[in-house]
Amino acid sequence: MRLRYVVAALPLALGACGGDDEGGSPDAEPAIDAEVPDAAPPDAIPEGPVTVTVSSEGAPIMGIDIVFNNPDGTVNGVEQTGSTGQASRDLQIGGSATIVVDTGEGMVGITFAAVEPGDNLEFEFDPPPPTDAGDFSATLPGAFAGATSYEVSLGCTTVGNSAPDALGGDIPSDCLGSDSTIDAFASAYDADGDLVAYDHVKDVAVASGGTTNLVFDAWQTAGSPFTLTFTNTPTGVPGAGMETSWLVDGVGFEGFGGGGGPPTAGTLTVQSAYPAGGFAEQMRYTVFYQMGAEATDGFGVIAAAHADAPATATHDLGALSLPGISSASASASDGRVEVAFTPGSSLAAADGGLVLLGWADTTPGTVTDQWFVLVPPDLPATWELPEMPDDVSGFIPGAGATFETPTVIFAEGDYIDGYDEWRGGAGFFLFGRSIYDGMPAGGVFRATIGGELPGG
């Protein structure tokens, strides 16, 4: 990570003449009548253009308000995105840029804090939709005893039915593997929603201009075990839960999940499984754990991606865990929103943070406005969000605004290039789409969460 707040100006060294030095005269004229340039002020801060681009489904959006703020949070100006979806303004290092949108149900702010001159910041509300690659029908191996519902997944899309027939649908283009074939996973669930049987097919060629038939031959009930071990587990961690997913020819499939109870002698073991028969080609998992005996100790997340499908994996949880965040709150005074949180120790090892907060101006408990803020790892524990101008007064909390407990997340990925890449979009995409976006095989991601858990 690079130091961002740099004062990049030095005073010019100017020679003086005159005085009582030997060989000189207080009345002597300079030998050369040259102009001496003014010295640059020692506290000059670099300034330059910061550009924000707003798009949705691959197309630029014009007419969106972008509020640009100075490093002290005061308003520098408001610009609207043009036909290219862009708005730009000169800012000093440490300023911010906020996208403000009226959704019709409330206001939403999206802030890039601690920007640098030359930044080109992009935000896409929705990715481009996939194209239609055809359609498919699925033939399952009949009913399975105790099953009350059935699903077939192509990775990017899933269809279901209460009976093991009439299963089919469209094939979106992002379900196609790197060889342009499709892979499919069939599941049978009981009345409690628990998986009781499965089957899979791989490398099925897509029928051009027709329906691709997926034939599953036999239900399976046993999986291949996967064991994840955490060593040096911090004291008080009561256990962990795991969500898994598998890559099959580059397409992601939801995994079996898993979990583990209290650690033994500092070792925490989390169990899951693979489908038998070699369906999974690469393993990915996200582990969620409480950082201490109480929920107020905060929560941690570890995610990793493997180049293959190992039967075991081990991580040093003591070394990976970022400091816990035990509390978070939000309030407003004079139209400025203040966020406060309590980290266990310095979060400087993080790439950056993400603050999520919402409030209601009239009816408590009914969130009408939301703010999503990318922040640097050295954010003060009490911090005022940027000032919003009268031009976007609908986004200024009223005197009677009631705030929800905010969510405060700080994270680090061994494949993320510090806050430069975090504010460049990695922070929003990781939590807005998939935590595996941009994660290479062998990559490890870790996060600490305080306040309200995402999703309530």
C-alpha positions in Angstrom: 0.0 0.0 0.0 1.2 3.5 -0.8 1.1 6.6 1.4 -1.5 8.8 -0.2 -1.5 12.1 1.7 1.7 13.5 0.5 2.6 17.2 0.4 4.6 17.2 -2.8 6.1 20.7 -2.9 9.3 22.1 -1.5 10.4 25.7 -1.2 12.9 26.8 -3.8 16.4 27.4 -2.3 17.2 31.1 -3.0 20.6 32.6 -2.5 20.8 35.9 -0.6 23.2 38.7 -1.3 24.4 41.6 0.8 25.2 41.8 4.5 28.6 42.0 6.1 30.3 39.0 4.4 33.9 39.6 3.6 34.3 41.0 0.1 30.8 42.2 -0.2 29.1 45.6 0.1 25.6 46.2 1.5 25.0 48.7 -1.3 26.3 46.4 -4.1 24.1 45.8 -7.1 23.7 42.2 -8.3 26.0 41.3 -11.1 23.1 40.0 -13.1 19.7 41.7 -13.1 17.7 38.4 -13.2 14.1 37.7 -12.2 13.9 35.4 -9.2 10.9 33.1 -9.4 8.5 33.1 -6.5 8.9 30.2 -4.1 6.1 27.6 -4.1 4.3 27.6 -0.7 5.6 24.8 1.5 2.1 23.4 2.1 0.9 23.3 -1.5 -1.3 20.2 -2.2 -1.4 18.6 -5.6 -4.6 19.3 -7.5 -6.0 17.8 -10.7 -9.0 16.3 -12.5 -11.0 13.5 -10.8 -13.4 11.8 -13.2 -16.5 9.7 -12.3 -18.2 7.4 -14.9 -21.6 6.1 -14.3 -23.2 3.3 -16.4 -25.7 0.5 -16.3 -25.9 -2.7 -18.4 -23.0 -1.5 -20.4 -24.4 1.9 -21.3 -23.5 5.3 -19.9 -26.1 7.2 -17.8 -26.3 11.0 -18.3 -27.9 13.5 -16.0 -26.6 12.0 -12.7 -25.5 14.4 -10.0 -21.9 14.0 -8.9 -20.9 15.9 -5.8 -17.2 16.7 -5.5 -15.8 17.6 -2.1 -12.6 19.1 -0.8 -10.3 17.2 1.6 -12.1 18.9 4.6 -15.4 17.6 3.4 -16.8 21.0 2.2 -18.4 21.1 -1.2 -16.2 21.9 -4.1 -19.0 21.7 -6.7 -21.7 19.6 -8.4 -21.5 18.3 -11.9 -23.9 16.2 -14.0 -22.8 13.3 -16.1 -22.9 13.9 -19.8 -23.6 11.7 -22.8 -20.6 9.5 -22.0 -21.7 9.1 -18.4 -18.8 11.1 -17.1 -18.4 14.1 -14.9 -15.1 15.7 -13.9 -13.7 18.3 -11.6 -10.3 19.4 -10.3 -9.7 18.2 -6.7 -6.9 18.2 -4.2 -5.6 14.9 -3.0 -7.8 13.6 -0.2 -11.1 14.9 -1.6 -14.1 12.8 -2.5 -16.7 12.2 -5.2 -20.3 11.1 -4.5 -22.8 9.8 -7.0 -26.3 10.8 -5.9 -29.4 9.1 -7.3 -33.1 9.4 -6.6 -34.5 5.9 -7.0 -38.1 7.0 -6.6 -38.3 5.2 -3.3 -35.4 7.2 -1.7 -32.0 8.7 -2.2 -28.8 6.7 -2.6 -25.3 8.1 -2.3 -22.2 6.3 -3.5 -19.0 7.9 -2.3 -15.3 7.4 -3.3 -13.4 8.9 -0.4 -9.7 10.0 -0.3 -9.4 10.4 -4.1 -6.3 11.5 -5.9 -5.9 13.8 -8.9 -6.0 11.8 -12.1 -8.4 9.2 -10.7 -10.9 7.7 -13.2 -13.5 6.2 -11.0 -16.2 3.9 -12.4 -19.5 2.7 -11.0 -21.8 0.3 -12.9 -25.3 -0.2 -11.4 -25.9 -3.4 -13.3 -23.6 -5.4 -15.5 -24.5 -6.0 -19.2 -27.1 -8.8 -19.5 -26.0 -12.1 -21.1 -27.2 -13.0 -24.5 -29.5 -16.0 -25.2 -27.5 -19.1 -26.2 -30.6 -21.4 -26.7 -32.7 -23.4 -24.3 -32.5 -26.7 -22.5 -34.6 -29.5 -21.0 -33.6 -31.8 -18.2 -34.5 -35.4 -17.6 -33.9 -36.4 -14.0 -33.4 -40.0 -12.7 -37.0 -40.0 -11.4 -38.3 -39.2 -7.9 -36.1 -39.7 -4.9 -37.5 -41.0 -1.7 -38.3 -38.2 0.7 -37.6 -35.4 -1.8 -40.3 -32.7 -2.2 -38.5 -30.4 -4.7 -36.0 -30.5 -7.4 -33.6 -28.1 -9.1 -31.3 -28.1 -12.1 -28.4 -25.5 -12.2 -26.3 -24.5 -15.1 -24.2 -22.3 -12.8 -25.5 -19.0 -13.8 -29.1 -20.0 -13.8 -31.3 -22.4 -11.8 -34.8 -23.8 -12.5 -36.9 -25.8 -10.0 -40.1 -27.8 -9.7 -41.9 -29.8 -7.0 -41.8 -32.8 -9.3 -38.8 -34.3 -11.1 -40.0 -33.3 -14.5 -40.9 -30.3 -16.6 -37.5 -28.8 -15.8 -35.9 -26.6 -18.4 -35.4 -23.0 -19.6 -33.2 -20.6 -21.4 -29.4 -20.9 -21.6 -27.8 -17.5 -20.8 -24.4 -17.0 -22.6 -22.6 -16.7 -19.2 -23.5 -20.4 -18.5 -21.2 -21.5 -21.4 -17.9 -22.8 -20.3 -14.6 -21.9 -22.0 -15.2 -24.6 -24.5 -18.8 -23.3 -25.2 -20.4 -26.4 -23.7 -22.6 -26.5 -20.6 -22.3 -28.4 -17.3 -25.3 -29.0 -15.1 -26.0 -30.1 -11.5 -29.3 -31.6 -10.4 -30.5 -31.5 -6.7 -33.2 -33.1 -4.7 -34.4 -31.5 -1.5 -36.6 -32.6 1.4 -39.3 -30.6 3.1 -36.8 -28.8 5.3 -34.8 -27.7 2.2 -31.9 -30.1 2.9 -30.1 -31.7 0.0 -30.8 -35.4 0.0 -29.5 -36.4 -3.5 -27.7 -35.0 -6.5 -26.4 -35.9 -9.9 -24.4 -34.0 -12.6 -23.4 -34.0 -16.3 -20.5 -32.3 -17.9 -19.4 -30.9 -21.3 -22.8 -31.1 -23.1 -22.7 -29.5 -26.5 -25.3 -26.8 -27.1 -27.8 -27.7 -29.8 -27.6 -25.0 -32.4 -31.1 -23.7 -33.2 -32.8 -26.4 -31.0 -33.2 -27.6 -27.5 -30.2 -29.1 -25.6 -31.2 -32.2 -23.7 -29.6 -32.9 -20.3 -30.0 -36.5 -19.2 -29.1 -37.4 -15.6 -28.6 -41.1 -15.1 -28.6 -41.9 -11.3 -29.1 -40.1 -8.0 -26.1 -39.9 -5.7 -26.1 -39.5 -1.9 -22.5 -39.6 -0.9 -19.9 -36.8 -1.4 -16.2 -36.5 -1.3 -15.1 -34.9 2.1 -13.4 -31.5 2.2 -11.8 -30.4 5.5 -10.7 -26.9 6.2 -8.4 -26.3 9.2 -7.7 -23.0 11.0 -4.7 -22.9 13.3 -4.0 -20.3 16.0 -7.7 -19.5 16.3 -8.1 -16.4 18.5 -9.5 -17.0 22.0 -13.3 -17.0 22.3 -14.1 -17.9 18.7 -17.2 -20.2 19.1 -17.1 -21.8 15.7 -17.4 -21.0 12.0 -19.8 -21.4 9.1 -18.7 -22.0 5.5 -20.2 -21.4 2.1 -18.5 -23.2 -0.8 -18.7 -22.9 -4.6 -17.1 -24.8 -7.4 -15.7 -23.7 -10.7 -16.5 -26.0 -13.6 -15.0 -25.0 -16.9 -14.8 -21.4 -15.5 -18.5 -21.3 -14.5 -19.4 -21.0 -10.8 -21.7 -23.4 -9.0 -23.1 -23.1 -5.5 -21.5 -25.7 -3.2 -22.6 -27.8 -0.3 -21.7 -25.4 2.6 -20.5 -26.6 5.9 -19.4 -25.6 9.4 -17.5 -26.4 12.5 -17.9 -26.0 16.3 -15.6 -24.6 19.0 -11.8 -24.9 18.3 -9.7 -27.5 20.2 -6.4 -26.3 21.5 -6.6 -23.3 19.0 -7.4 -25.5 16.0 -10.8 -25.0 14.3 -12.0 -27.6 11.8 -14.7 -26.9 9.3 -16.2 -29.8 7.3 -17.8 -29.8 3.8 -17.8 -32.0 0.8 -17.6 -32.2 -3.0 -19.8 -34.0 -5.4 -18.4 -37.5 -6.1 -17.4 -38.1 -9.7 -15.1 -35.2 -10.4 -17.7 -32.5 -11.1 -15.8 -29.8 -9.2 -12.6 -28.6 -10.9 -11.7 -25.7 -8.6 -12.7 -25.0 -5.0 -13.7 -21.6 -3.6 -15.0 -21.0 -0.1 -16.0 -18.2 2.3 -15.8 -18.7 6.0 -17.8 -16.5 8.4 -16.9 -16.5 12.1 -17.6 -14.5 15.3 -14.4 -13.0 16.6 -15.0 -13.7 20.3 -17.5 -15.1 22.7 -20.0 -12.2 22.2 -21.4 -10.8 18.9 -20.2 -7.4 20.0 -16.6 -8.7 19.5 -17.3 -8.3 15.7 -17.2 -10.8 12.9 -14.5 -12.0 10.5 -14.5 -13.3 6.9 -11.9 -15.4 5.2 -12.3 -16.3 1.5 -10.0 -18.3 -0.7 -9.8 -19.8 -4.2 -7.9 -22.9 -5.2 -6.4 -23.9 -8.6 -7.8 -27.4 -8.1 -10.2 -29.2 -5.8 -8.1 -30.2 -2.7 -9.4 -32.6 -0.1 -7.9 -30.4 2.7 -6.7 -26.8 3.2 -5.2 -25.0 6.1 -5.0 -21.3 7.1 -3.4 -19.5 10.1 -6.5 -17.7 11.4 -4.5 -15.8 14.0 -2.3 -14.3 11.3 -5.1 -13.7 8.8 -7.7 -12.1 11.1 -7.9 -8.3 10.9 -8.7 -6.5 14.2 -12.3 -6.9 15.3 -14.8 -4.0 15.2 -16.9 -4.0 18.4 -19.4 -1.2 17.7 -20.6 1.3 15.0 -23.0 4.2 15.1 -24.2 7.1 12.9 -25.7 10.5 13.7 -26.2 13.8 11.9 -25.6 17.4 12.9 -26.0 20.5 10.7 -26.6 18.2 7.7 -23.3 16.4 8.1 -23.4 12.7 8.8 -20.9 11.3 11.4 -19.9 7.7 11.6 -18.1 6.3 14.6 -16.7 2.7 15.1 -14.5 1.0 17.6 -11.7 -1.2 16.1 -9.6 -3.5 18.4 -6.4 -2.0 17.0 -5.0 -0.4 13.8 -6.6 -1.4 10.5 -3.7 -0.1 8.5 -3.1 -3.6 7.1 -6.4 -3.4 5.2 -6.7 -2.3 1.6 -9.7 -0.2 2.4 -13.1 -0.1 4.0 -16.7 0.1 3.1 -19.3 1.9 5.2 -23.0 1.1 4.6 -25.7 3.2 6.4 -29.3 4.1 6.1 -31.8 6.4 7.7 -35.4 7.5 7.7 -36.4 11.1 7.8 -39.9 10.6 9.0 -41.0 7.1 10.1 -38.4 5.3 12.4 -37.6 1.8 11.2 -38.4 2.6 7.5 -35.1 3.3 5.6 -35.7 5.8 2.8 -32.1 6.9 2.1 -28.9 5.0 1.9 -25.2 5.8 1.7 -22.4 3.5 0.5 -18.8 4.8 1.1 -15.4 3.5 0.1 -12.9 4.7 2.7 -9.1 4.3 3.2 -7.7 2.0 5.8 -6.4 4.9 8.0 -9.9 6.3 8.4 -10.3 7.9 11.9 -12.6 6.0 14.3 -14.9 9.1 14.2 -15.4 10.6 10.8 -17.7 13.1 9.1 -19.0 12.1 5.7 -18.8 14.7 2.9 -21.1 17.7 3.0 -24.0 17.6 0.6 -25.1 20.9 -1.1 -28.6 22.3 -1.4 -28.6 21.1 -5.0 -29.2 17.6 -3.7 -31.0 18.6 -0.5 -33.1 15.5 -0.7 -30.1 13.6 0.4 -29.4 15.6 3.5 -30.8 13.9 6.7 -33.5 16.0 8.3 -33.4 17.1 11.9 -35.5 14.2 13.0 -33.7 11.5 10.9 -33.4 8.1 12.5 -30.3 6.1 11.6 -29.9 2.4 11.5 -26.7 0.9 13.0 -24.2 1.2 10.1 -22.2 -1.7 8.7 -18.5 -1.1 8.8 -16.2 -3.4 6.8 -12.5 -3.3 6.3 -10.8 -5.8 4.0 -7.5 -7.0 2.5 -6.8 -9.2 -0.5 -3.4 -10.5 -1.3 -4.2 -9.8 -4.9 -5.6 -6.2 -4.4 -3.1 -3.3 -4.9 -4.0 -1.3 -1.8 -6.4 1.6 -1.6 -5.7 2.7 -5.2 -7.4 -0.5 -6.5 -9.9 -0.6 -3.7 -11.4 2.9 -4.5 -11.0 2.1 -8.2 -14.0 -0.3 -7.8 -12.8 -3.5 -6.1 -14.4 -2.5 -2.9 -17.9 -2.1 -4.4 -17.7 -5.1 -6.7 -16.5 -7.5 -4.0 -19.6 -6.9 -1.8 -22.1 -5.9 -4.5 -21.6 -8.8 -6.8 -19.3 -11.7 -5.8 -16.5 -11.8 -3.2 -14.6 -13.8 -5.8 -14.5 -11.0 -8.5 -10.9 -10.6 -9.4 -9.7 -13.3 -7.1 -7.1 -15.5 -8.8 -6.5 -19.1 -8.1 -4.5 -19.2 -4.9 -5.9 -15.8 -3.7 -6.9 -15.2 -0.1 -9.2 -12.4 1.1 -10.0 -11.4 4.7 -12.4 -8.9 6.2 -13.6 -7.6 9.5 -17.2 -6.5 10.1 -18.7 -4.3 12.8 -22.1 -2.8 13.5 -25.0 -4.3 11.6 -24.3 -7.4 9.6 -24.9 -7.0 5.8 -28.4 -8.1 5.1 -29.6 -7.5 8.7 
